[in-house]
Amino acid sequence: MRVIQRQLGHANLRVTSIYLQGIASAEIINAVHARRAPMMPASAGLPG
């Protein structure tokens, strides 16, 4: 659930749990696994 919380940008885990109510756990897991990892654009640079 923390992974989904970060992906949705929720500061509070309780908010994320409200969004996930009524959705089967297997469906949530499949959706997370199917999602591509976020990529940082090259123009963002790296801390140095």
C-alpha distance matrix in Angstrom:
0.0 3.8 5.4 5.2 6.1 8.7 9.9 10.6 12.1 11.0 12.5 11.2 7.8 10.1 11.0 7.7 7.8 11.4 10.9 9.1 11.9 14.4 12.6 12.9 10.2 12.5 12.8 9.2 9.4 12.9 12.2 9.9 12.7 15.4 14.5 16.8 16.0 17.0 20.6 22.5 25.9 28.9 30.4 27.8 29.5 28.3 28.8 32.0
3.8 0.0 3.8 5.4 4.8 6.2 8.6 9.8 10.3 9.5 10.3 9.9 7.3 10.6 11.4 8.7 10.0 13.4 13.0 12.1 15.0 17.8 16.1 16.6 13.9 15.9 16.1 12.3 12.1 15.3 14.3 11.3 13.9 16.6 15.0 16.5 14.9 15.4 18.7 20.1 23.7 26.5 27.9 25.0 26.5 25.1 25.3 28.5
5.4 3.8 0.0 3.8 5.4 5.3 6.2 8.7 9.9 10.5 12.1 12.5 10.3 13.5 13.4 10.2 12.0 15.0 13.7 12.6 16.1 18.4 16.0 16.5 13.7 14.9 14.7 11.0 10.4 13.0 11.6 8.3 10.7 13.2 11.4 12.8 11.1 12.0 15.4 17.2 20.7 23.6 25.3 22.7 24.3 23.1 23.8 27.1
5.2 5.4 3.8 0.0 3.8 5.4 5.0 6.1 8.4 8.7 11.3 11.5 9.3 11.8 10.9 7.4 9.5 12.0 10.1 9.4 13.1 15.4 13.1 14.2 12.2 13.7 12.7 8.9 9.6 12.0 9.9 7.5 10.8 12.6 10.8 12.9 12.1 12.6 16.2 18.2 21.4 24.6 26.0 23.6 25.7 25.1 25.9 29.4
6.1 4.8 5.4 3.8 0.0 3.8 5.5 5.3 6.0 5.3 7.5 7.8 6.3 9.3 8.4 5.7 8.6 11.0 9.9 10.3 13.6 16.5 15.1 16.6 14.8 16.9 15.9 12.2 13.2 15.7 13.6 11.2 14.6 16.3 14.1 15.7 14.4 14.1 17.5 18.7 21.9 25.1 26.1 23.3 25.4 24.6 25.0 28.5
8.7 6.2 5.3 5.4 3.8 0.0 3.8 5.5 5.0 6.4 8.0 9.8 9.3 12.6 11.6 9.3 12.4 14.7 13.2 13.7 17.2 20.0 18.2 19.6 17.5 19.0 18.0 14.3 14.7 16.8 14.5 11.6 14.5 16.1 13.3 14.0 12.0 11.1 14.2 15.2 18.4 21.5 22.5 19.6 21.6 20.8 21.2 24.8
9.9 8.6 6.2 5.0 5.5 3.8 0.0 3.8 5.5 8.0 10.8 12.4 11.7 14.5 12.7 10.0 13.2 14.9 12.6 13.1 16.8 19.1 16.9 18.4 16.7 17.7 16.1 12.7 13.3 14.7 11.9 9.4 12.4 13.2 10.1 11.1 9.8 8.9 12.3 13.9 16.9 20.2 21.4 19.0 21.3 21.1 22.1 25.7
10.6 9.8 8.7 6.1 5.3 5.5 3.8 0.0 3.8 5.6 9.2 10.6 10.4 12.4 9.9 7.8 11.3 12.3 9.9 11.3 14.9 17.3 15.7 17.9 16.9 18.4 16.4 13.1 14.7 16.1 13.0 11.5 14.9 15.4 12.5 14.0 13.2 12.0 15.3 16.5 19.1 22.6 23.2 20.9 23.5 23.6 24.4 28.1
12.1 10.3 9.9 8.4 6.0 5.0 5.5 3.8 0.0 3.8 6.5 9.0 10.0 12.4 10.2 9.1 12.9 13.9 12.3 14.1 17.4 20.2 19.0 21.2 19.9 21.7 20.0 16.5 17.8 19.5 16.6 14.5 17.8 18.5 15.4 16.2 14.7 12.8 15.5 15.9 18.5 21.9 22.1 19.3 21.9 21.7 22.1 25.8
11.0 9.5 10.5 8.7 5.3 6.4 8.0 5.6 3.8 0.0 3.8 5.4 6.8 8.8 6.7 6.6 10.2 11.1 10.4 12.5 15.3 18.6 17.9 20.2 19.0 21.4 20.0 16.4 18.1 20.3 17.7 15.8 19.3 20.4 17.7 19.0 17.6 16.2 19.1 19.6 22.3 25.5 25.7 22.8 25.2 24.8 24.8 28.4
12.5 10.3 12.1 11.3 7.5 8.0 10.8 9.2 6.5 3.8 0.0 3.8 6.7 8.9 8.1 8.9 11.9 13.1 13.3 15.2 17.6 21.2 20.8 22.9 21.4 24.0 23.0 19.3 20.6 23.2 20.9 18.7 21.9 23.4 20.8 21.8 19.9 18.3 20.9 20.9 23.7 26.7 26.7 23.4 25.5 24.7 24.1 27.5
11.2 9.9 12.5 11.5 7.8 9.8 12.4 10.6 9.0 5.4 3.8 0.0 3.8 5.4 5.6 7.1 9.2 10.5 11.7 13.3 15.2 18.8 18.9 21.0 19.6 22.6 21.9 18.4 19.9 22.8 20.8 18.9 22.2 24.0 21.8 23.3 21.7 20.7 23.7 24.0 27.0 30.0 30.2 27.0 29.0 28.1 27.5 30.9
7.8 7.3 10.3 9.3 6.3 9.3 11.7 10.4 10.0 6.8 6.7 3.8 0.0 3.8 5.4 5.1 6.3 8.8 10.1 10.7 12.6 16.2 16.1 17.8 16.1 19.2 18.9 15.4 16.7 19.9 18.3 16.4 19.7 21.8 20.0 21.9 20.6 20.3 23.5 24.4 27.5 30.6 31.3 28.2 30.1 29.1 28.7 32.1
10.1 10.6 13.5 11.8 9.3 12.6 14.5 12.4 12.4 8.8 8.9 5.4 3.8 0.0 3.8 5.4 5.1 6.4 8.9 10.0 10.8 14.5 15.3 17.3 16.4 19.8 19.3 16.2 18.2 21.3 19.7 18.4 21.9 23.8 22.2 24.5 23.6 23.3 26.6 27.6 30.6 33.8 34.3 31.3 33.4 32.5 32.2 35.6
11.0 11.4 13.4 10.9 8.4 11.6 12.7 9.9 10.2 6.7 8.1 5.6 5.4 3.8 0.0 3.8 5.5 5.2 6.6 9.0 10.3 14.0 14.5 17.2 16.7 19.8 18.7 15.6 18.0 20.6 18.5 17.5 21.2 22.5 20.7 22.9 22.2 21.6 24.9 25.8 28.5 31.9 32.2 29.4 31.9 31.4 31.3 34.9
7.7 8.7 10.2 7.4 5.7 9.3 10.0 7.8 9.1 6.6 8.9 7.1 5.1 5.4 3.8 0.0 3.8 5.4 5.2 6.4 8.9 12.3 12.0 14.4 13.5 16.4 15.3 12.0 14.3 16.9 14.9 13.8 17.4 18.9 17.2 19.6 19.1 18.9 22.4 23.8 26.6 30.0 30.7 28.1 30.4 29.9 30.2 33.7
7.8 10.0 12.0 9.5 8.6 12.4 13.2 11.3 12.9 10.2 11.9 9.2 6.3 5.1 5.5 3.8 0.0 3.8 5.4 5.0 6.3 9.9 10.2 12.3 11.6 15.0 14.4 11.6 13.9 16.9 15.5 14.8 18.3 20.0 19.0 21.8 21.5 21.8 25.4 27.0 30.0 33.4 34.3 31.6 33.9 33.2 33.4 36.9
11.4 13.4 15.0 12.0 11.0 14.7 14.9 12.3 13.9 11.1 13.1 10.5 8.8 6.4 5.2 5.4 3.8 0.0 3.8 5.4 5.4 9.0 10.3 13.2 13.6 16.9 15.7 13.3 16.3 18.7 17.0 17.0 20.6 21.7 20.6 23.6 23.6 23.6 27.2 28.7 31.4 34.9 35.5 33.0 35.5 35.2 35.5 39.0
10.9 13.0 13.7 10.1 9.9 13.2 12.6 9.9 12.3 10.4 13.3 11.7 10.1 8.9 6.6 5.2 5.4 3.8 0.0 3.8 5.7 8.5 8.7 12.0 12.5 15.3 13.4 11.0 14.3 16.2 14.0 14.3 18.0 18.7 17.5 20.5 20.9 20.8 24.4 26.2 28.7 32.3 33.0 30.7 33.4 33.4 34.0 37.6
9.1 12.1 12.6 9.4 10.3 13.7 13.1 11.3 14.1 12.5 15.2 13.3 10.7 10.0 9.0 6.4 5.0 5.4 3.8 0.0 3.8 6.3 5.7 8.4 8.8 11.7 10.3 8.0 11.3 13.4 11.9 12.4 15.8 16.9 16.4 19.7 20.2 20.9 24.6 26.8 29.5 33.0 34.1 31.9 34.4 34.1 34.9 38.4
11.9 15.0 16.1 13.1 13.6 17.2 16.8 14.9 17.4 15.3 17.6 15.2 12.6 10.8 10.3 8.9 6.3 5.4 5.7 3.8 0.0 3.8 5.6 8.4 9.6 12.9 11.9 10.5 13.8 15.9 14.9 15.8 19.0 20.0 19.9 23.3 24.0 24.7 28.4 30.6 33.3 36.8 37.8 35.6 38.1 37.8 38.4 42.0
14.4 17.8 18.4 15.4 16.5 20.0 19.1 17.3 20.2 18.6 21.2 18.8 16.2 14.5 14.0 12.3 9.9 9.0 8.5 6.3 3.8 0.0 3.8 6.5 9.1 11.8 10.6 10.5 13.9 15.3 14.7 16.4 19.2 19.9 20.3 23.9 25.2 26.2 30.0 32.4 35.0 38.5 39.7 37.7 40.3 40.1 41.0 44.6
12.6 16.1 16.0 13.1 15.1 18.2 16.9 15.7 19.0 17.9 20.8 18.9 16.1 15.3 14.5 12.0 10.2 10.3 8.7 5.7 5.6 3.8 0.0 3.8 6.4 8.5 6.8 6.9 10.4 11.6 11.1 12.9 15.5 16.2 16.8 20.5 22.0 23.3 27.0 29.7 32.3 35.8 37.2 35.4 37.9 37.7 38.8 42.4
12.9 16.6 16.5 14.2 16.6 19.6 18.4 17.9 21.2 20.2 22.9 21.0 17.8 17.3 17.2 14.4 12.3 13.2 12.0 8.4 8.4 6.5 3.8 0.0 3.8 5.5 5.3 6.5 8.8 10.1 10.9 12.7 14.6 15.6 17.0 20.7 22.2 24.1 27.8 30.7 33.4 36.8 38.5 36.8 39.0 38.6 39.8 43.2
10.2 13.9 13.7 12.2 14.8 17.5 16.7 16.9 19.9 19.0 21.4 19.6 16.1 16.4 16.7 13.5 11.6 13.6 12.5 8.8 9.6 9.1 6.4 3.8 0.0 3.8 5.4 5.1 6.2 8.6 9.9 10.7 12.4 14.3 15.6 19.1 20.2 22.3 26.0 28.8 31.8 35.0 36.9 35.0 36.9 36.2 37.3 40.6
12.5 15.9 14.9 13.7 16.9 19.0 17.7 18.4 21.7 21.4 24.0 22.6 19.2 19.8 19.8 16.4 15.0 16.9 15.3 11.7 12.9 11.8 8.5 5.5 3.8 0.0 3.8 5.5 5.1 6.1 8.6 10.0 10.6 12.2 14.3 17.8 19.3 21.9 25.4 28.6 31.4 34.5 36.7 35.1 36.9 36.3 37.7 40.9
12.8 16.1 14.7 12.7 15.9 18.0 16.1 16.4 20.0 20.0 23.0 21.9 18.9 19.3 18.7 15.3 14.4 15.7 13.4 10.3 11.9 10.6 6.8 5.3 5.4 3.8 0.0 3.8 5.5 5.2 6.2 8.7 10.0 10.5 12.4 16.1 18.1 20.3 23.8 27.0 29.6 32.8 34.8 33.4 35.5 35.3 36.9 40.2
9.2 12.3 11.0 8.9 12.2 14.3 12.7 13.1 16.5 16.4 19.3 18.4 15.4 16.2 15.6 12.0 11.6 13.3 11.0 8.0 10.5 10.5 6.9 6.5 5.1 5.5 3.8 0.0 3.8 5.5 5.2 6.3 8.7 10.0 10.8 14.4 15.7 17.7 21.4 24.3 27.1 30.4 32.2 30.5 32.6 32.3 33.7 37.0
9.4 12.1 10.4 9.6 13.2 14.7 13.3 14.7 17.8 18.1 20.6 19.9 16.7 18.2 18.0 14.3 13.9 16.3 14.3 11.3 13.8 13.9 10.4 8.8 6.2 5.1 5.5 3.8 0.0 3.8 5.4 5.2 6.2 8.6 10.1 13.3 14.4 17.0 20.5 23.6 26.6 29.6 31.8 30.1 31.9 31.2 32.7 35.9
12.9 15.3 13.0 12.0 15.7 16.8 14.7 16.1 19.5 20.3 23.2 22.8 19.9 21.3 20.6 16.9 16.9 18.7 16.2 13.4 15.9 15.3 11.6 10.1 8.6 6.1 5.2 5.5 3.8 0.0 3.8 5.5 5.2 6.1 8.7 12.0 14.0 16.9 20.1 23.5 26.2 29.1 31.5 30.2 32.1 31.8 33.6 36.8
12.2 14.3 11.6 9.9 13.6 14.5 11.9 13.0 16.6 17.7 20.9 20.8 18.3 19.7 18.5 14.9 15.5 17.0 14.0 11.9 14.9 14.7 11.1 10.9 9.9 8.6 6.2 5.2 5.4 3.8 0.0 3.8 5.5 5.1 6.3 10.0 12.2 14.4 17.8 21.1 23.6 26.7 28.8 27.6 29.7 29.7 31.6 34.9
9.9 11.3 8.3 7.5 11.2 11.6 9.4 11.5 14.5 15.8 18.7 18.9 16.4 18.4 17.5 13.8 14.8 17.0 14.3 12.4 15.8 16.4 12.9 12.7 10.7 10.0 8.7 6.3 5.2 5.5 3.8 0.0 3.8 5.5 5.3 8.5 9.6 12.0 15.5 18.6 21.5 24.5 26.7 25.2 27.1 26.7 28.4 31.7
12.7 13.9 10.7 10.8 14.6 14.5 12.4 14.9 17.8 19.3 21.9 22.2 19.7 21.9 21.2 17.4 18.3 20.6 18.0 15.8 19.0 19.2 15.5 14.6 12.4 10.6 10.0 8.7 6.2 5.2 5.5 3.8 0.0 3.8 5.5 7.9 9.4 12.6 15.6 19.1 21.9 24.6 27.2 25.9 27.5 27.0 29.0 32.0
15.4 16.6 13.2 12.6 16.3 16.1 13.2 15.4 18.5 20.4 23.4 24.0 21.8 23.8 22.5 18.9 20.0 21.7 18.7 16.9 20.0 19.9 16.2 15.6 14.3 12.2 10.5 10.0 8.6 6.1 5.1 5.5 3.8 0.0 3.8 6.5 9.3 12.3 15.1 18.7 21.0 23.8 26.3 25.5 27.4 27.4 29.7 32.8
14.5 15.0 11.4 10.8 14.1 13.3 10.1 12.5 15.4 17.7 20.8 21.8 20.0 22.2 20.7 17.2 19.0 20.6 17.5 16.4 19.9 20.3 16.8 17.0 15.6 14.3 12.4 10.8 10.1 8.7 6.3 5.3 5.5 3.8 0.0 3.8 6.5 8.8 11.9 15.4 17.7 20.7 23.0 22.1 24.1 24.3 26.6 29.8
16.8 16.5 12.8 12.9 15.7 14.0 11.1 14.0 16.2 19.0 21.8 23.3 21.9 24.5 22.9 19.6 21.8 23.6 20.5 19.7 23.3 23.9 20.5 20.7 19.1 17.8 16.1 14.4 13.3 12.0 10.0 8.5 7.9 6.5 3.8 0.0 3.8 6.3 8.7 12.4 14.5 17.3 19.9 19.2 21.0 21.3 23.9 26.9
16.0 14.9 11.1 12.1 14.4 12.0 9.8 13.2 14.7 17.6 19.9 21.7 20.6 23.6 22.2 19.1 21.5 23.6 20.9 20.2 24.0 25.2 22.0 22.2 20.2 19.3 18.1 15.7 14.4 14.0 12.2 9.6 9.4 9.3 6.5 3.8 0.0 3.8 6.3 9.8 12.6 15.3 17.9 16.7 18.2 18.1 20.4 23.5
17.0 15.4 12.0 12.6 14.1 11.1 8.9 12.0 12.8 16.2 18.3 20.7 20.3 23.3 21.6 18.9 21.8 23.6 20.8 20.9 24.7 26.2 23.3 24.1 22.3 21.9 20.3 17.7 17.0 16.9 14.4 12.0 12.6 12.3 8.8 6.3 3.8 0.0 3.8 6.7 9.6 12.7 14.8 13.4 15.4 15.7 18.0 21.3
20.6 18.7 15.4 16.2 17.5 14.2 12.3 15.3 15.5 19.1 20.9 23.7 23.5 26.6 24.9 22.4 25.4 27.2 24.4 24.6 28.4 30.0 27.0 27.8 26.0 25.4 23.8 21.4 20.5 20.1 17.8 15.5 15.6 15.1 11.9 8.7 6.3 3.8 0.0 3.8 6.3 9.1 11.5 10.6 12.3 13.0 15.8 18.9
22.5 20.1 17.2 18.2 18.7 15.2 13.9 16.5 15.9 19.6 20.9 24.0 24.4 27.6 25.8 23.8 27.0 28.7 26.2 26.8 30.6 32.4 29.7 30.7 28.8 28.6 27.0 24.3 23.6 23.5 21.1 18.6 19.1 18.7 15.4 12.4 9.8 6.7 3.8 0.0 3.8 6.4 8.4 6.9 8.7 9.7 12.6 15.7
25.9 23.7 20.7 21.4 21.9 18.4 16.9 19.1 18.5 22.3 23.7 27.0 27.5 30.6 28.5 26.6 30.0 31.4 28.7 29.5 33.3 35.0 32.3 33.4 31.8 31.4 29.6 27.1 26.6 26.2 23.6 21.5 21.9 21.0 17.7 14.5 12.6 9.6 6.3 3.8 0.0 3.8 5.3 5.6 7.9 10.2 13.5 16.2
28.9 26.5 23.6 24.6 25.1 21.5 20.2 22.6 21.9 25.5 26.7 30.0 30.6 33.8 31.9 30.0 33.4 34.9 32.3 33.0 36.8 38.5 35.8 36.8 35.0 34.5 32.8 30.4 29.6 29.1 26.7 24.5 24.6 23.8 20.7 17.3 15.3 12.7 9.1 6.4 3.8 0.0 3.8 5.4 5.9 8.6 12.2 14.3
30.4 27.9 25.3 26.0 26.1 22.5 21.4 23.2 22.1 25.7 26.7 30.2 31.3 34.3 32.2 30.7 34.3 35.5 33.0 34.1 37.8 39.7 37.2 38.5 36.9 36.7 34.8 32.2 31.8 31.5 28.8 26.7 27.2 26.3 23.0 19.9 17.9 14.8 11.5 8.4 5.3 3.8 0.0 3.8 5.5 9.1 12.1 14.2
27.8 25.0 22.7 23.6 23.3 19.6 19.0 20.9 19.3 22.8 23.4 27.0 28.2 31.3 29.4 28.1 31.6 33.0 30.7 31.9 35.6 37.7 35.4 36.8 35.0 35.1 33.4 30.5 30.1 30.2 27.6 25.2 25.9 25.5 22.1 19.2 16.7 13.4 10.6 6.9 5.6 5.4 3.8 0.0 3.8 6.8 9.3 12.1
29.5 26.5 24.3 25.7 25.4 21.6 21.3 23.5 21.9 25.2 25.5 29.0 30.1 33.4 31.9 30.4 33.9 35.5 33.4 34.4 38.1 40.3 37.9 39.0 36.9 36.9 35.5 32.6 31.9 32.1 29.7 27.1 27.5 27.4 24.1 21.0 18.2 15.4 12.3 8.7 7.9 5.9 5.5 3.8 0.0 3.8 6.8 8.8
28.3 25.1 23.1 25.1 24.6 20.8 21.1 23.6 21.7 24.8 24.7 28.1 29.1 32.5 31.4 29.9 33.2 35.2 33.4 34.1 37.8 40.1 37.7 38.6 36.2 36.3 35.3 32.3 31.2 31.8 29.7 26.7 27.0 27.4 24.3 21.3 18.1 15.7 13.0 9.7 10.2 8.6 9.1 6.8 3.8 0.0 3.8 6.1
28.8 25.3 23.8 25.9 25.0 21.2 22.1 24.4 22.1 24.8 24.1 27.5 28.7 32.2 31.3 30.2 33.4 35.5 34.0 34.9 38.4 41.0 38.8 39.8 37.3 37.7 36.9 33.7 32.7 33.6 31.6 28.4 29.0 29.7 26.6 23.9 20.4 18.0 15.8 12.6 13.5 12.2 12.1 9.3 6.8 3.8 0.0 3.7
32.0 28.5 27.1 29.4 28.5 24.8 25.7 28.1 25.8 28.4 27.5 30.9 32.1 35.6 34.9 33.7 36.9 39.0 37.6 38.4 42.0 44.6 42.4 43.2 40.6 40.9 40.2 37.0 35.9 36.8 34.9 31.7 32.0 32.8 29.8 26.9 23.5 21.3 18.9 15.7 16.2 14.3 14.2 12.1 8.8 6.1 3.7 0.0
